[in-house]
């Protein structure tokens, strides 16, 4: 290796890897360093030559080396005085400069910005389709925003990691998406995925030098692929992301990579750093989901199948014959019918994809409820045995007692999760002939969520006061409906940490047609324009770590009882208002 700094002499470093591999002790390992008599570069530079290769370097190995070298340069600051050339082993080889493929500079989805020392994420999202209208969104996400109702507010007012910058680019990699990219940049469709794969994942740079990943196995050092599997929705994997994160040694001294260069050292600063990065990716996924193919405004099925009917075509042809038109004049009618037919077919295919999702959701719900049921019995048995031991030892083991308390809360959380999905899991079974009182189920919810309500200082009211409204709905199903809507309301109320005036109202209104309207309103941020229909679809969520199932469960259960779930805009309390109707009951509840 020959190397020279600006205004400094040239140096030569010789390393014999064969000798180093034979050494039995570190004291036997030497490299030769010598000062050169003259300058080798006009200003500065480094040249590395490797001789005596033990294996043949074919096209594949050279390409892998090019891919890794191209990632060494951070894209955050303009680098004009640093370039890399590679000369592969061949007699007539010529130096080739390492550059990234052009299409990587034109992603359809981009999010970029920075995180300050207080943990506030300032980002700008860009959507740039090949055709159609572009869109951009600017967001500020505070550090203390809770991600889960069962997770207390973060005790620290700022993260233990320092500020950093980021840019993440993403692509859709379906067959149609690849064809558009190939046509736009005049490249082979089959080469696009390998190119993205070479750069995939999020690269971490410290002071403009690559930290992670240093190998293929470390590409997913943030755990995005595992996170994607855990959600029924639209999370992205490393195979469709090329991202860059820039930190500095001064601002982030605790973010260090392990000696094997495969991951980061586990500490509080790294945990906070990774949490912030996952929140950034989640915000990108939320915005990207809005810009993908629209799934709103679907017409009823009977209207879809109407497009397959030939009755209109027959009537038009008969009319043409009555006017003594020739065959050529009838051809446009056939062309139009073909277009209508294809349009109806495409819409029906999309609709059946949705219904297949619901069928899958039912299967997943059954598996979830079954597995949680089995595991909770085991855990509950252990907790009972532990508590009995504590009683017998007169509570001398305080640490075990604390762990039992934590385990009990975790068990209750698992049971609540099973309860939330059990209505979908049991749809094939005969419904129990039980009615319930809306106000009593609301009180049950307040009791179950007492800790959450008090912790987040939420004011809950049930109106009118002192009214009992009975409905022909099983108490378990009604609890699932109220649980999902109320949990949603509390979550979004808590997204403004400084806000203390958090209100939720449940209003019950019996109707003359033997139905009961129930409204749940809050004074939170409400539902953005354009999302009114999508929020009811499975997998669609604006929560950074949500699974997009809450409103699907609600609408499915209400529909099973002949009702509808509606979003009312504007909301009664200036936030979100959801209304659903259920059958009124004339019999006494046996709950």
C-alpha positions in Angstrom: 0.0 0.0 0.0 1.3 3.5 -0.9 -0.4 6.4 0.9 0.1 10.1 1.0 -1.7 12.9 3.0 -2.0 16.4 1.7 1.4 18.3 2.2 2.9 15.1 3.7 5.5 12.6 2.4 4.6 9.3 0.7 4.8 6.0 2.7 4.9 2.4 1.6 3.4 -0.4 3.8 4.1 -4.0 2.9 2.1 -6.9 4.5 2.8 -10.6 3.9 -0.4 -12.3 4.9 1.2 -15.8 4.5 3.8 -15.0 7.2 1.1 -13.5 9.5 -1.0 -16.6 9.2 1.9 -18.7 10.3 2.7 -16.6 13.4 2.0 -18.3 16.7 2.1 -15.0 18.8 1.2 -11.4 18.1 4.8 -10.5 18.9 5.8 -12.4 15.8 3.6 -10.3 13.5 5.3 -7.5 11.5 4.6 -5.2 8.7 7.2 -3.1 6.8 6.7 0.7 6.7 9.1 2.9 4.8 9.2 6.5 3.7 9.5 7.0 0.0 12.1 9.4 -1.4 9.7 11.2 -3.7 6.0 12.0 -3.8 3.8 9.5 -5.5 0.6 11.6 -5.8 0.1 15.2 -6.9 -1.9 16.0 -3.7 -3.0 12.9 -1.8 -4.2 9.4 -2.3 -3.8 5.7 -1.5 -3.0 2.8 -3.8 -3.4 -0.8 -2.8 -2.1 -3.8 -4.8 -2.7 -7.4 -3.9 -0.4 -10.1 -5.3 -0.3 -13.9 -5.1 -4.1 -14.5 -4.9 -4.9 -18.0 -3.6 -8.1 -18.3 -5.6 -9.4 -17.2 -8.9 -11.3 -13.9 -9.0 -14.1 -14.2 -11.4 -16.8 -11.7 -12.4 -18.9 -12.5 -9.3 -16.1 -11.7 -6.8 -15.1 -8.5 -8.6 -18.8 -7.4 -8.6 -19.1 -8.0 -4.9 -16.0 -6.0 -4.3 -17.3 -3.1 -6.4 -20.6 -3.2 -4.5 -18.8 -3.0 -1.1 -16.4 -0.2 -2.2 -19.3 1.9 -3.6 -20.8 1.9 -0.1 -17.7 3.4 1.5 -18.7 6.9 0.5 -21.3 8.7 2.5 -23.9 10.6 0.4 -24.7 13.2 3.1 -21.9 15.6 2.4 -20.6 16.4 -1.1 -17.4 14.5 -1.6 -15.4 16.0 -4.4 -11.9 15.0 -3.4 -12.5 11.3 -2.9 -13.0 8.7 -5.6 -12.4 5.0 -5.9 -11.0 3.1 -8.9 -10.8 -0.7 -9.2 -8.6 -2.6 -11.6 -9.6 -6.3 -11.6 -7.0 -9.1 -12.2 -6.7 -9.3 -16.0 -3.9 -8.6 -18.5 -5.7 -5.8 -20.4 -7.7 -4.4 -17.4 -8.4 -0.7 -17.2 -9.3 1.2 -14.1 -13.0 1.6 -13.6 -14.4 4.2 -11.2 -16.9 2.9 -8.6 -20.2 4.6 -9.0 -23.8 3.7 -7.9 -26.4 2.9 -10.6 -28.3 6.0 -11.8 -31.8 4.6 -10.8 -30.8 4.6 -7.1 -30.9 8.4 -7.3 -34.6 8.4 -8.4 -36.6 6.3 -5.9 -40.4 6.6 -5.8 -40.3 7.0 -2.0 -37.8 9.0 0.1 -37.6 10.2 3.6 -34.8 12.4 4.9 -34.1 14.7 7.8 -32.5 14.7 11.2 -32.9 13.9 14.9 -31.9 16.5 17.4 -30.4 16.0 20.9 -33.9 16.0 22.4 -34.9 13.0 20.2 -37.3 15.1 18.0 -37.5 13.6 14.5 -37.8 16.2 11.8 -38.4 14.5 8.5 -39.6 15.2 5.0 -41.3 12.5 2.9 -41.3 12.6 -0.9 -43.3 10.5 -3.3 -42.2 10.9 -6.9 -44.0 8.5 -9.3 -43.0 8.1 -12.9 -46.5 9.3 -13.9 -49.1 11.1 -11.8 -48.9 13.7 -9.1 -45.9 14.0 -6.7 -46.5 14.5 -3.0 -44.4 15.7 0.0 -45.1 15.7 3.7 -43.2 17.4 6.5 -43.4 15.9 9.9 -42.1 16.4 13.4 -42.3 13.5 15.8 -41.5 14.1 19.5 -39.3 11.7 21.5 -41.8 11.1 24.3 -44.7 9.9 22.2 -45.9 6.6 23.6 -45.9 3.7 21.1 -48.2 1.4 23.1 -51.0 1.9 25.6 -49.5 -0.8 27.9 -46.1 0.9 27.8 -45.6 3.8 30.2 -44.4 7.1 29.0 -40.6 7.2 28.7 -39.2 8.4 31.9 -36.3 10.3 30.2 -37.1 13.6 28.6 -34.6 12.9 25.8 -32.7 9.8 24.4 -29.3 8.8 25.6 -27.9 8.8 22.0 -26.9 12.1 20.3 -28.2 13.8 17.1 -27.9 12.3 13.7 -29.0 12.7 10.0 -30.7 10.2 7.8 -32.0 9.5 4.3 -33.9 6.4 3.3 -35.0 5.5 -0.2 -37.5 2.7 -1.1 -38.9 0.9 -4.1 -41.8 -1.3 -4.9 -40.3 -4.5 -6.4 -43.3 -6.2 -7.9 -43.0 -7.4 -11.6 -44.9 -4.3 -12.9 -42.8 -2.0 -10.8 -39.6 -3.5 -12.1 -40.7 -3.2 -15.7 -41.3 0.6 -15.2 -37.8 1.0 -13.7 -36.3 -1.0 -16.5 -38.0 1.0 -19.2 -37.2 4.3 -17.6 -33.4 3.7 -17.2 -33.0 1.3 -20.2 -31.7 -1.5 -18.1 -32.6 -5.2 -17.8 -35.5 -5.9 -15.5 -33.7 -8.9 -14.1 -30.7 -6.8 -13.0 -32.7 -4.4 -10.8 -33.3 -6.7 -7.8 -29.6 -7.7 -7.7 -28.6 -4.0 -7.8 -30.9 -3.1 -4.9 -29.8 -6.2 -3.1 -26.1 -5.0 -3.4 -27.0 -1.8 -1.6 -30.0 -3.0 0.5 -30.5 -2.1 4.1 -29.5 0.9 6.1 -25.8 1.9 6.1 -24.4 3.6 9.2 -21.6 6.1 8.7 -19.5 7.6 11.5 -17.6 10.8 10.4 -18.2 9.8 6.8 -16.7 6.3 7.2 -18.8 3.2 6.9 -19.5 1.4 10.2 -22.3 -1.0 9.2 -22.8 -3.2 7.4 -19.4 -4.7 6.6 -20.7 -8.1 5.4 -23.8 -9.6 3.8 -24.9 -11.1 7.2 -25.0 -7.7 8.8 -27.2 -6.0 6.2 -30.2 -6.2 8.5 -28.4 -5.0 11.7 -31.6 -3.0 12.6 -33.9 -6.0 12.5 -36.3 -4.7 9.8 -37.0 -8.1 8.3 -38.0 -9.7 11.6 -40.1 -6.6 12.3 -41.9 -7.0 9.0 -42.8 -10.6 9.6 -44.5 -9.7 12.9 -47.1 -7.5 11.2 -50.1 -8.2 8.9 -49.6 -5.1 6.8 -47.3 -3.1 4.6 -44.0 -3.0 6.4 -40.9 -2.9 4.2 -38.0 -5.3 4.2 -34.3 -4.6 3.6 -34.7 -5.9 0.0 -36.5 -2.7 -1.0 -34.7 -0.1 1.1 -31.4 1.7 0.6 -30.8 4.0 3.5 -28.0 6.1 5.0 -27.5 7.3 8.6 -24.8 9.7 9.5 -23.4 10.1 13.1 -20.3 11.7 14.5 -17.9 10.5 17.2 -18.3 13.7 19.0 -22.1 13.6 19.3 -22.5 9.8 19.6 -19.4 8.4 21.4 -21.5 5.5 22.9 -22.5 4.1 19.5 -19.8 1.6 18.8 -19.6 -1.5 16.6 -18.5 -4.8 18.0 -15.0 -6.3 17.3 -16.4 -8.6 14.6 -18.0 -5.5 12.8 -21.3 -7.3 12.5 -23.5 -5.3 14.9 -23.5 -2.5 17.5 -22.5 -2.9 21.1 -25.6 -3.2 23.2 -26.2 -0.2 25.6 -28.9 2.4 26.3 -27.6 4.8 23.7 -27.7 2.1 20.9 -31.2 1.0 22.0 -32.5 4.6 21.8 -30.7 5.1 18.5 -32.3 1.9 17.0 -35.7 2.9 18.4 -35.5 6.3 16.7 -34.5 4.6 13.4 -37.4 2.2 13.5 -39.8 5.1 14.2 -38.4 6.9 11.1 -39.0 3.8 9.0 -42.5 3.4 10.4 -43.4 7.0 9.5 -42.1 6.3 5.9 -44.3 3.2 5.7 -47.4 5.1 6.9 -46.9 7.7 4.1 -45.9 5.2 1.5 -49.1 3.2 2.2 -51.2 6.2 1.2 -49.4 6.6 -2.1 -49.6 3.0 -3.3 -52.5 1.8 -5.4 -55.8 3.1 -4.0 -58.1 0.6 -2.4 -60.8 3.0 -1.4 -64.2 3.7 -2.9 -64.9 0.2 -3.9 -68.5 -0.2 -5.3 -70.8 -2.9 -4.0 -70.4 -6.4 -5.4 -73.7 -6.3 -7.3 -72.4 -3.3 -9.2 -69.1 -5.0 -10.0 -70.8 -8.1 -11.5 -73.1 -5.8 -13.5 -70.0 -5.1 -15.6 -70.0 -8.7 -16.7 -73.5 -8.6 -18.1 -74.0 -8.5 -21.9 -77.6 -7.2 -21.7 -76.6 -3.6 -22.6 -74.5 -4.9 -25.5 -77.4 -7.0 -26.8 -79.8 -4.0 -26.6 -77.3 -1.7 -28.4 -76.7 -4.2 -31.2 -80.5 -4.7 -31.6 -80.9 -0.9 -31.8 -78.2 -0.7 -34.5 -79.9 -3.5 -36.5 -83.2 -1.7 -36.3 -81.5 1.3 -37.9 -80.1 -0.9 -40.6 -76.5 -0.3 -39.5 -73.8 -2.5 -41.0 -71.3 -4.7 -39.0 -68.6 -2.1 -39.0 -70.8 0.3 -37.0 -71.4 -2.4 -34.4 -67.7 -3.0 -33.8 -67.2 0.0 -31.5 -70.0 -1.4 -29.3 -68.0 -4.7 -29.0 -64.8 -2.8 -28.2 -66.5 -0.8 -25.4 -68.1 -4.0 -24.0 -64.6 -5.6 -23.9 -63.2 -2.6 -22.0 -66.0 -2.6 -19.5 -65.6 -6.4 -19.1 -61.9 -6.1 -18.4 -62.4 -3.2 -15.9 -65.0 -5.2 -14.0 -62.8 -8.3 -13.9 -59.9 -6.3 -12.5 -62.0 -4.8 -9.8 -63.5 -8.2 -8.8 -60.0 -9.6 -8.6 -58.9 -6.8 -6.2 -62.0 -7.3 -4.1 -61.5 -11.0 -3.7 -57.9 -10.4 -2.6 -59.5 -8.4 0.2 -61.9 -11.2 1.2 -59.0 -13.7 1.1 -57.2 -11.4 3.5 -60.2 -11.6 5.9 -60.2 -15.4 5.6 -56.5 -15.4 6.5 -57.2 -13.1 9.4 -59.7 -15.5 10.8 -57.2 -18.4 10.5 -54.5 -16.3 12.2 -56.9 -15.3 14.9 -57.8 -18.9 15.7 -54.1 -19.8 15.9 -53.4 -16.8 18.1 -56.3 -17.5 20.6 -55.4 -21.2 20.7 -51.7 -20.6 21.4 -52.2 -17.8 23.9 -54.8 -20.0 25.7 -52.3 -22.9 26.0 -49.4 -20.6 27.2 -51.4 -18.6 29.7 -52.5 -21.7 31.5 -48.8 -22.7 32.0 -47.7 -19.2 33.0 -50.7 -18.8 35.4 -49.8 -22.1 37.0 -46.3 -20.9 37.6 -47.4 -17.6 39.1 -49.8 -19.3 41.5 -47.0 -21.7 42.6 -44.6 -18.7 43.1 -47.2 -16.8 45.1 -47.8 -19.8 47.3 -44.0 -20.1 47.9 -43.9 -16.4 48.8 -46.8 -16.8 51.3 -45.0 -19.9 52.9 -41.8 -17.9 53.3 -43.8 -14.9 54.6 -42.8 -12.6 51.7 -39.1 -12.6 52.5 -38.1 -12.7 48.8 -39.1 -9.2 47.7 -37.5 -9.6 44.2 -39.6 -12.7 43.5 -42.7 -10.8 44.6 -42.0 -7.9 42.2 -41.4 -10.3 39.4 -44.7 -12.0 40.1 -46.4 -8.6 39.8 -44.8 -7.9 36.5 -45.6 -11.4 35.2 -49.3 -11.0 36.3 -49.6 -7.8 34.3 -48.0 -9.4 31.3 -50.4 -12.4 31.5 -53.4 -10.0 31.7 -52.1 -8.2 28.6 -51.9 -11.6 26.7 -55.4 -12.5 27.7 -56.6 -9.1 26.5 -54.9 -9.6 23.2 -56.7 -13.0 22.8 -60.0 -11.4 23.8 -59.5 -8.8 21.1 -59.2 -11.4 18.4 -61.5 -14.1 19.7 -64.6 -12.7 18.0 -62.9 -13.2 14.6 -61.6 -16.6 15.6 -65.1 -17.8 16.6 -67.1 -16.6 13.7 -67.8 -20.2 12.5 -69.3 -21.2 15.9 -72.9 -20.7 16.9 -73.3 -17.3 18.6 -74.3 -17.4 22.3 -77.8 -16.2 22.9 -76.8 -13.5 25.4 -77.6 -9.8 25.5 -75.6 -7.0 27.2 -76.0 -3.5 28.5 -73.8 -1.0 26.7 -73.1 1.1 29.8 -72.0 -1.9 31.9 -69.6 -3.0 29.2 -68.2 0.5 29.1 -67.7 0.3 32.9 -65.9 -3.0 32.4 -63.6 -1.4 29.9 -62.8 1.5 32.3 -62.0 -1.1 35.0 -59.8 -3.1 32.7 -57.9 0.0 31.5 -57.9 1.8 34.8 -54.0 2.1 34.9 -53.8 3.3 31.3 -56.6 5.9 31.8 -55.1 7.3 35.0 -51.5 7.3 33.7 -52.4 9.3 30.6 -55.0 11.5 32.4 -57.9 10.8 30.1 -61.4 12.0 31.0 -64.1 9.5 30.0 -67.8 10.1 30.0 -70.9 8.0 29.2 -73.9 10.0 28.0 -76.7 10.2 28.8 -76.0 9.7 32.5 -78.0 7.0 34.4 -79.3 5.2 31.3 -79.2 1.5 30.7 -79.4 0.4 27.1 -79.7 -3.3 26.3 -78.6 -4.7 23.0 -78.7 -8.2 21.4 -75.0 -8.6 21.3 -72.8 -11.0 23.4 -71.0 -9.1 26.1 -67.6 -10.4 24.9 -68.2 -9.1 21.3 -69.4 -5.7 22.6 -66.4 -5.5 24.8 -64.1 -6.2 21.8 -65.8 -3.4 19.8 -65.5 -0.8 22.6 -62.0 -2.0 23.5 -60.7 -1.4 20.0 -62.3 2.0 19.5 -61.4 3.3 23.0 -57.8 2.1 22.8 -57.5 3.8 19.4 -58.8 7.1 20.9 -56.5 7.0 23.9 -53.5 6.2 21.7 -54.0 9.2 19.4 -54.8 11.5 22.3 -51.4 10.6 23.8 -49.5 11.6 20.6 -49.3 15.2 21.9 -47.3 14.7 25.1 -47.9 18.3 26.2 -51.6 18.1 26.0 -53.4 17.3 29.3 -57.0 18.1 28.4 -57.8 14.6 26.9 -61.4 13.8 26.5 -63.4 10.8 25.3 -67.2 10.5 25.3 -69.4 7.5 24.6 -73.0 8.5 23.7 -75.8 6.0 23.4 -79.0 6.8 21.4 -81.9 4.3 21.0 -83.7 4.6 17.7 -87.3 4.0 16.7 -86.4 1.1 14.4 -85.3 -1.2 17.2 -81.6 -0.3 16.7 -79.2 1.5 19.0 -76.6 4.1 17.8 -73.4 4.2 19.8 -70.8 7.0 19.2 -67.3 7.2 20.6 -65.7 10.7 20.2 -62.4 12.2 21.3 -60.6 15.5 21.0 -57.4 14.1 19.4 -55.9 14.8 16.0 -58.7 13.1 14.1 -58.4 11.3 10.8 -56.5 12.9 7.8 -58.4 13.7 4.7 -58.4 10.9 2.2 -58.0 8.2 4.8 -61.7 7.9 5.7 -62.3 4.6 3.9 -58.8 3.1 4.1 -58.7 3.0 7.9 -61.2 0.1 8.0 -59.1 -2.1 5.7 -57.0 -4.9 7.3 -53.3 -4.0 7.5 -53.8 -0.2 7.1 -52.6 1.7 10.1 -51.1 5.1 11.0 -49.6 3.7 14.3 -45.8 3.3 14.0 -46.0 -0.2 15.5 -49.7 -1.0 14.8 -50.9 -4.1 12.9 -54.0 -2.4 11.3 -56.6 -4.8 12.7 -58.6 -2.7 15.3 -61.1 -1.1 13.0 -61.3 -4.3 10.9 -62.4 -6.2 14.0 -65.0 -3.5 14.9 -66.5 -3.3 11.4 -66.7 -7.1 11.1 -68.5 -7.6 14.4 -70.9 -4.7 13.8 -71.7 -6.1 10.3 -72.4 -9.5 11.8 -75.2 -7.9 13.8 -76.7 -6.1 10.7 -75.0 -2.7 11.5 -72.5 -0.3 10.0 -69.5 1.4 11.4 -69.0 5.0 10.2 -66.5 7.7 10.6 -68.2 11.0 11.4 -66.5 14.2 10.2 -66.2 16.7 11.7 -66.1 14.9 15.1 -68.3 15.8 18.0 -65.2 16.9 20.1 -63.2 18.2 17.1 -61.2 14.9 16.9 -62.4 11.5 15.6 -66.0 10.2 16.1 -67.0 6.7 15.2 -70.6 5.6 15.1 -72.0 2.0 15.0 -75.5 0.6 15.4 -76.6 -2.6 17.1 -79.9 -4.4 17.5 -81.9 -3.3 20.6 -83.0 -6.0 23.0 -86.3 -6.4 24.7 -85.3 -9.3 26.9 -83.4 -9.0 30.2 -79.7 -9.4 30.0 -78.3 -12.6 31.6 -74.7 -11.4 31.6 
